[in-house]
Amino acid sequence: MEAGSVATNGKVDQRPLKTLERVLSKAGLGSRTEAVAWIKGGRVSVNGKVVRTEEHWVDLERDRVALDGKP
């Protein structure tokens, strides 16, 4: 669900959601192109589960993102 979209209870969800590739690049780990390669290569996990889709939405307040097992 994108930030600002309507949740099932009818309220607007205002959590700060970002795509996984953008989170990695904004953290200063590399470019968005590099982040996509890491994600597709299985090097990135969200909450302990490997994610291979760069468009995966990340909740910056709740999710833990790791590259090669390091937060």
Backbone torsions as a table, in degrees:
resi	resn	phi	psi	omega
1	MET	NA	132.6	179.4
2	GLU	-79.1	151.7	176.1
3	ALA	-58.7	136.4	179.0
4	GLY	88.1	-1.3	178.9
5	SER	-84.4	161.9	-176.8
6	VAL	-84.1	126.1	178.4
7	ALA	-78.2	171.0	-177.8
8	THR	-64.1	-22.2	179.4
9	ASN	-86.1	4.3	177.1
10	GLY	88.8	-6.2	179.4
11	LYS	-91.1	152.4	179.2
12	VAL	-80.7	128.7	179.6
13	ASP	-85.4	118.1	-176.8
14	GLN	-108.6	17.6	178.6
15	ARG	-64.7	147.0	-178.8
16	PRO	-78.4	84.9	-179.8
17	LEU	-90.8	139.2	177.7
18	LYS	-137.7	156.6	175.5
19	THR	-74.2	151.7	-176.0
20	LEU	-58.3	-44.4	179.7
21	GLU	-60.2	-39.2	-179.2
22	ARG	-69.3	-39.6	178.2
23	VAL	-58.9	-45.4	-179.4
24	LEU	-64.9	-43.2	-178.6
25	SER	-69.7	-40.1	179.5
26	LYS	-68.3	-22.4	176.5
27	ALA	-76.9	-5.7	177.7
28	GLY	83.9	16.4	-177.9
29	LEU	-81.4	-22.1	-179.2
30	GLY	166.1	-175.7	179.3
31	SER	-75.7	168.4	176.3
32	ARG	-64.8	-34.0	177.3
33	THR	-63.9	-43.4	177.3
34	GLU	-64.1	-40.9	-179.9
35	ALA	-60.9	-41.4	178.1
36	VAL	-60.9	-42.4	179.2
37	ALA	-63.5	-41.8	178.5
38	TRP	-63.5	-43.5	-178.8
39	ILE	-63.4	-50.4	-179.2
40	LYS	-65.2	-25.7	178.6
41	GLY	-83.0	0.0	177.2
42	GLY	78.1	20.5	-177.7
43	ARG	-91.6	-7.1	-174.8
44	VAL	-114.9	136.1	176.2
45	SER	-127.1	152.2	175.2
46	VAL	-124.9	119.9	-178.1
47	ASN	55.4	38.5	175.8
48	GLY	84.3	-1.2	-179.7
49	LYS	-113.5	130.9	179.0
50	VAL	-64.9	133.1	178.7
51	VAL	-118.4	130.0	-178.2
52	ARG	-114.7	15.4	179.5
53	THR	-119.6	117.0	-176.7
54	GLU	-67.6	-21.0	179.0
55	GLU	-83.0	4.4	178.7
56	HIS	-59.0	129.3	-179.4
57	TRP	-83.9	136.9	-178.3
58	VAL	-119.4	131.2	175.1
59	ASP	-89.3	110.0	-174.5
60	LEU	-63.7	-20.5	-179.9
61	GLU	-88.4	-20.9	-173.1
62	ARG	-121.1	-33.4	-172.8
63	ASP	-86.0	147.0	174.5
64	ARG	-108.5	122.5	-179.9
65	VAL	-107.4	135.5	179.2
66	ALA	-134.6	142.9	174.3
67	LEU	-113.7	121.5	-176.6
68	ASP	54.6	36.5	177.1
69	GLY	81.1	-0.4	-179.0
70	LYS	-108.5	125.2	179.5
71	PRO	-64.7	NA	NA
